[in-house]
């Protein structure tokens, strides 16, 4: 990672579980870069915390005690180091750190989730998932020299606490009420809701081809399920709008089979996803 005098910015996130990939350093190039291009980031994965429990592993069956103590858990730490744009001097690094904010954390989180998505694919494990900002135990921004940052040290860093605005009571209670309705069997969960969430996840993480393909299925499922829903009478205009998007989404999905989407196709995918989500909200209000 260059000589000891070179300063690199980093984002460090910790989660209350191991992140998945084996501890170590990983070089990441930007999507679309050739294999011989310079890396853009170094990702350092480390597992911290819980002691080894070999004694418990040796005895597979044992009686469970009432009110047991919490099981020790490991902590996963990811350090995303930007090696593509090192600082020329320490004043420049300090100036960046003074103005760095949650957007810098989000940029680092995107790199981490890109790696976790690749790990999910190569391990063929559908239960692996991306991580979010609100799940992080701590988020740090800072800079350091050479191997220093990769070894978990730094010249200067600070922790960021996300701002959580106060939400109206009705907005807080609405998901709880609907959860009770779904779990109690009073309201069915729709397949199109899960499909739309998957499309949104892909779109949010820059996987636009996957989002287009997923959204075509989500759109067809949404039209079929919503028109059979008890709230269908109040959703007539929204259902017509969704049907009107079908040809454009089908075209975008067809393009996605061959390669990247055009800017116009990306806009269609984002717009249609937004209209499906609006239909879901309208259904929730009608069924409340």
C-alpha positions as a Python dict, from the first residue, in 0.01 Angstrom:
ca = {
    (1, 'X'): (0, 0, 0),
    (2, 'X'): (266, 251, -104),
    (3, 'X'): (528, 397, 128),
    (4, 'X'): (480, 489, 491),
    (5, 'X'): (449, 862, 416),
    (6, 'X'): (143, 826, 191),
    (7, 'X'): (-183, 911, 364),
    (8, 'X'): (-505, 726, 286),
    (9, 'X'): (-861, 801, 391),
    (10, 'X'): (-1070, 519, 532),
    (11, 'X'): (-1417, 429, 653),
    (12, 'X'): (-1445, 171, 930),
    (13, 'X'): (-1768, -5, 1030),
    (14, 'X'): (-1835, -261, 1300),
    (15, 'X'): (-2131, -501, 1315),
    (16, 'X'): (-2247, -739, 1588),
    (17, 'X'): (-2179, -1047, 1376),
    (18, 'X'): (-1896, -1182, 1156),
    (19, 'X'): (-1928, -1035, 809),
    (20, 'X'): (-1862, -1358, 621),
    (21, 'X'): (-1542, -1336, 416),
    (22, 'X'): (-1228, -1481, 574),
    (23, 'X'): (-1031, -1223, 769),
    (24, 'X'): (-773, -1054, 551),
    (25, 'X'): (-717, -788, 287),
    (26, 'X'): (-902, -771, -43),
    (27, 'X'): (-824, -552, -344),
    (28, 'X'): (-1126, -402, -518),
    (29, 'X'): (-1132, -243, -859),
    (30, 'X'): (-1418, -26, -976),
    (31, 'X'): (-1691, -207, -1172),
    (32, 'X'): (-1595, -208, -1538),
    (33, 'X'): (-1221, -163, -1478),
    (34, 'X'): (-986, -412, -1643),
    (35, 'X'): (-806, -674, -1436),
    (36, 'X'): (-475, -489, -1476),
    (37, 'X'): (-613, -153, -1361),
    (38, 'X'): (-492, -11, -1029),
    (39, 'X'): (-715, -106, -733),
    (40, 'X'): (-952, 163, -610),
    (41, 'X'): (-993, 27, -257),
    (42, 'X'): (-846, -215, -9),
    (43, 'X'): (-1102, -387, 213),
    (44, 'X'): (-975, -523, 544),
    (45, 'X'): (-1204, -775, 714),
    (46, 'X'): (-1145, -866, 1080),
    (47, 'X'): (-1344, -1070, 1332),
    (48, 'X'): (-1320, -951, 1690),
    (49, 'X'): (-1474, -1027, 2024),
    (50, 'X'): (-1613, -1359, 2138),
    (51, 'X'): (-1369, -1621, 2272),
    (52, 'X'): (-1346, -1962, 2108),
    (53, 'X'): (-1595, -2209, 2250),
    (54, 'X'): (-1420, -2540, 2177),
    (55, 'X'): (-1550, -2697, 2497),
    (56, 'X'): (-1909, -2641, 2387),
    (57, 'X'): (-1841, -2772, 2039),
    (58, 'X'): (-1700, -3095, 2180),
    (59, 'X'): (-2024, -3162, 2371),
    (60, 'X'): (-2295, -3129, 2111),
    (61, 'X'): (-2586, -3210, 2342),
    (62, 'X'): (-2627, -3054, 2685),
    (63, 'X'): (-2910, -2950, 2907),
    (64, 'X'): (-3031, -2593, 2867),
    (65, 'X'): (-3033, -2393, 3188),
    (66, 'X'): (-3323, -2161, 3277),
    (67, 'X'): (-3257, -1793, 3212),
    (68, 'X'): (-2917, -1858, 3053),
    (69, 'X'): (-2658, -1587, 3020),
    (70, 'X'): (-2634, -1427, 2675),
    (71, 'X'): (-2413, -1624, 2439),
    (72, 'X'): (-2090, -1438, 2356),
    (73, 'X'): (-2092, -1312, 1999),
    (74, 'X'): (-1819, -1206, 1761),
    (75, 'X'): (-1798, -861, 1608),
    (76, 'X'): (-1721, -802, 1242),
    (77, 'X'): (-1507, -505, 1145),
    (78, 'X'): (-1465, -377, 790),
    (79, 'X'): (-1214, -107, 699),
    (80, 'X'): (-1255, 39, 351),
    (81, 'X'): (-934, 216, 246),
    (82, 'X'): (-939, 447, -55),
    (83, 'X'): (-609, 377, -231),
    (84, 'X'): (-714, 542, -556),
    (85, 'X'): (-692, 899, -426),
    (86, 'X'): (-425, 934, -155),
    (87, 'X'): (-361, 1270, 10),
    (88, 'X'): (-58, 1471, -94),
    (89, 'X'): (-1, 1606, 257),
    (90, 'X'): (-138, 1596, 611),
    (91, 'X'): (-314, 1936, 598),
    (92, 'X'): (-518, 1812, 304),
    (93, 'X'): (-610, 1496, 495),
    (94, 'X'): (-716, 1697, 800),
    (95, 'X'): (-923, 1932, 586),
    (96, 'X'): (-1106, 1633, 436),
    (97, 'X'): (-1170, 1479, 778),
    (98, 'X'): (-1310, 1808, 909),
    (99, 'X'): (-1579, 1814, 639),
    (100, 'X'): (-1636, 1437, 602),
    (101, 'X'): (-1989, 1326, 683),
    (102, 'X'): (-2245, 1050, 642),
    (103, 'X'): (-2206, 1058, 264),
    (104, 'X'): (-1848, 937, 306),
    (105, 'X'): (-1976, 658, 530),
    (106, 'X'): (-2235, 569, 264),
    (107, 'X'): (-1962, 554, -2),
    (108, 'X'): (-1759, 315, 211),
    (109, 'X'): (-2066, 108, 288),
    (110, 'X'): (-2133, 71, -86),
    (111, 'X'): (-1784, -75, -133),
    (112, 'X'): (-1836, -316, 156),
    (113, 'X'): (-2173, -431, 23),
    (114, 'X'): (-2024, -483, -323),
    (115, 'X'): (-1778, -726, -164),
    (116, 'X'): (-2047, -897, 44),
    (117, 'X'): (-2261, -944, -267),
    (118, 'X'): (-1967, -1105, -447),
    (119, 'X'): (-1912, -1332, -144),
    (120, 'X'): (-2280, -1433, -155),
    (121, 'X'): (-2247, -1533, -519),
    (122, 'X'): (-1922, -1728, -491),
    (123, 'X'): (-2044, -1919, -184),
    (124, 'X'): (-2392, -1971, -334),
    (125, 'X'): (-2540, -1887, 7),
    (126, 'X'): (-2882, -1719, -27),
    (127, 'X'): (-2889, -1633, 343),
    (128, 'X'): (-2601, -1387, 322),
    (129, 'X'): (-2720, -1030, 298),
    (130, 'X'): (-2596, -670, 268),
    (131, 'X'): (-2548, -454, 575),
    (132, 'X'): (-2696, -114, 649),
    (133, 'X'): (-2585, 199, 827),
    (134, 'X'): (-2835, 169, 1110),
    (135, 'X'): (-2709, -181, 1194),
    (136, 'X'): (-2353, -63, 1253),
    (137, 'X'): (-2232, -51, 1611),
    (138, 'X'): (-1991, 225, 1518),
    (139, 'X'): (-1876, 413, 1208),
    (140, 'X'): (-1538, 584, 1190),
    (141, 'X'): (-1379, 813, 935),
    (142, 'X'): (-1011, 887, 934),
    (143, 'X'): (-676, 873, 763),
    (144, 'X'): (-344, 706, 819),
    (145, 'X'): (-12, 623, 662),
    (146, 'X'): (79, 315, 462),
    (147, 'X'): (30, -14, 648),
    (148, 'X'): (-97, 172, 954),
    (149, 'X'): (-461, 180, 848),
    (150, 'X'): (-461, -181, 727),
    (151, 'X'): (-338, -286, 1072),
    (152, 'X'): (-629, -110, 1244),
    (153, 'X'): (-441, 205, 1339),
    (154, 'X'): (-457, 562, 1212),
    (155, 'X'): (-312, 909, 1233),
    (156, 'X'): (-648, 1072, 1309),
    (157, 'X'): (-1010, 955, 1307),
    (158, 'X'): (-1350, 1038, 1446),
    (159, 'X'): (-1673, 850, 1506),
    (160, 'X'): (-2003, 951, 1349),
    (161, 'X'): (-2337, 907, 1521),
    (162, 'X'): (-2625, 910, 1270),
    (163, 'X'): (-2895, 1166, 1331),
    (164, 'X'): (-3235, 1010, 1384),
    (165, 'X'): (-3512, 1261, 1345),
    (166, 'X'): (-3818, 1228, 1561),
    (167, 'X'): (-4097, 1053, 1373),
    (168, 'X'): (-4469, 1115, 1418),
    (169, 'X'): (-4633, 862, 1647),
    (170, 'X'): (-4867, 743, 1372),
    (171, 'X'): (-4574, 664, 1142),
    (172, 'X'): (-4404, 464, 1416),
    (173, 'X'): (-4715, 262, 1505),
    (174, 'X'): (-4836, 190, 1149),
    (175, 'X'): (-4580, -85, 1072),
    (176, 'X'): (-4652, -244, 1411),
    (177, 'X'): (-5025, -254, 1339),
    (178, 'X'): (-4971, -406, 996),
    (179, 'X'): (-4722, -660, 1132),
    (180, 'X'): (-4983, -773, 1384),
    (181, 'X'): (-5238, -803, 1102),
    (182, 'X'): (-5005, -1010, 881),
    (183, 'X'): (-4886, -1238, 1162),
    (184, 'X'): (-5242, -1279, 1288),
    (185, 'X'): (-5368, -1384, 947),
    (186, 'X'): (-5598, -1081, 905),
    (187, 'X'): (-5399, -949, 608),
    (188, 'X'): (-5206, -1160, 357),
    (189, 'X'): (-4846, -1079, 271),
    (190, 'X'): (-4812, -1045, -106),
    (191, 'X'): (-4543, -1211, -315),
    (192, 'X'): (-4506, -890, -514),
    (193, 'X'): (-4398, -704, -199),
    (194, 'X'): (-4099, -934, -156),
    (195, 'X'): (-4016, -920, -527),
    (196, 'X'): (-4029, -539, -526),
    (197, 'X'): (-3800, -527, -221),
    (198, 'X'): (-3545, -742, -404),
    (199, 'X'): (-3561, -509, -704),
    (200, 'X'): (-3515, -208, -478),
    (201, 'X'): (-3213, -367, -311),
    (202, 'X'): (-3053, -431, -651),
    (203, 'X'): (-3129, -80, -770),
    (204, 'X'): (-2995, 80, -451),
    (205, 'X'): (-2667, -110, -490),
    (206, 'X'): (-2614, -29, -856),
    (207, 'X'): (-2716, -366, -994),
    (208, 'X'): (-2944, -215, -1254),
    (209, 'X'): (-2964, -517, -1483),
    (210, 'X'): (-3074, -740, -1197),
    (211, 'X'): (-3321, -472, -1085),
    (212, 'X'): (-3484, -456, -1429),
    (213, 'X'): (-3521, -833, -1454),
    (214, 'X'): (-3657, -858, -1101),
    (215, 'X'): (-3895, -568, -1148),
    (216, 'X'): (-4063, -724, -1450),
    (217, 'X'): (-4169, -1018, -1234),
    (218, 'X'): (-4262, -788, -946),
    (219, 'X'): (-4479, -574, -1175),
    (220, 'X'): (-4670, -872, -1316),
    (221, 'X'): (-4720, -1012, -966),
    (222, 'X'): (-4833, -672, -833),
    (223, 'X'): (-5101, -632, -1101),
    (224, 'X'): (-5228, -987, -1049),
    (225, 'X'): (-5233, -972, -669),
    (226, 'X'): (-5360, -617, -625),
    (227, 'X'): (-5654, -664, -860),
    (228, 'X'): (-5758, -962, -647),
    (229, 'X'): (-5708, -774, -319),
    (230, 'X'): (-6004, -655, -108),
    (231, 'X'): (-5877, -300, -162),
    (232, 'X'): (-5884, -338, -542),
    (233, 'X'): (-6180, -99, -582),
    (234, 'X'): (-5975, 187, -437),
    (235, 'X'): (-5668, 97, -645),
    (236, 'X'): (-5824, 114, -990),
    (237, 'X'): (-5627, 416, -1110),
    (238, 'X'): (-5300, 283, -969),
    (239, 'X'): (-5352, -57, -1130),
    (240, 'X'): (-5411, 111, -1467),
    (241, 'X'): (-5089, 305, -1420),
    (242, 'X'): (-4896, -13, -1344),
    (243, 'X'): (-5039, -192, -1648),
    (244, 'X'): (-4930, 105, -1860),
    (245, 'X'): (-4567, 56, -1747),
    (246, 'X'): (-4550, -309, -1847),
    (247, 'X'): (-4421, -266, -2204),
    (248, 'X'): (-4143, -30, -2099),
    (249, 'X'): (-4031, -255, -1816),
    (250, 'X'): (-4039, -559, -2044),
    (251, 'X'): (-3817, -370, -2290),
    (252, 'X'): (-3576, -272, -2012),
    (253, 'X'): (-3561, -633, -1891),
    (254, 'X'): (-3490, -752, -2245),
    (255, 'X'): (-3206, -501, -2272),
    (256, 'X'): (-3074, -619, -1936),
    (257, 'X'): (-3027, -968, -2078),
    (258, 'X'): (-2777, -829, -2326),
    (259, 'X'): (-2590, -571, -2120),
    (260, 'X'): (-2611, -244, -1926),
    (261, 'X'): (-2925, -33, -1936),
    (262, 'X'): (-2946, 304, -2102),
    (263, 'X'): (-3007, 611, -1889),
    (264, 'X'): (-3369, 622, -2010),
    (265, 'X'): (-3420, 257, -1916),
    (266, 'X'): (-3273, 317, -1571),
    (267, 'X'): (-3519, 601, -1521),
    (268, 'X'): (-3808, 377, -1625),
    (269, 'X'): (-3702, 111, -1374),
    (270, 'X'): (-3672, 363, -1090),
    (271, 'X'): (-4003, 532, -1179),
    (272, 'X'): (-4196, 205, -1205),
    (273, 'X'): (-4057, 79, -877),
    (274, 'X'): (-4174, 401, -717),
    (275, 'X'): (-4525, 356, -856),
    (276, 'X'): (-4542, -3, -728),
    (277, 'X'): (-4438, 119, -384),
    (278, 'X'): (-4705, 391, -400),
    (279, 'X'): (-4965, 125, -479),
    (280, 'X'): (-4851, -75, -175),
    (281, 'X'): (-4891, 230, 47),
    (282, 'X'): (-5238, 296, -90),
    (283, 'X'): (-5334, -65, -22),
    (284, 'X'): (-5206, -40, 336),
    (285, 'X'): (-5415, 273, 396),
    (286, 'X'): (-5727, 114, 244),
    (287, 'X'): (-5688, -200, 457),
    (288, 'X'): (-5611, -13, 780),
}
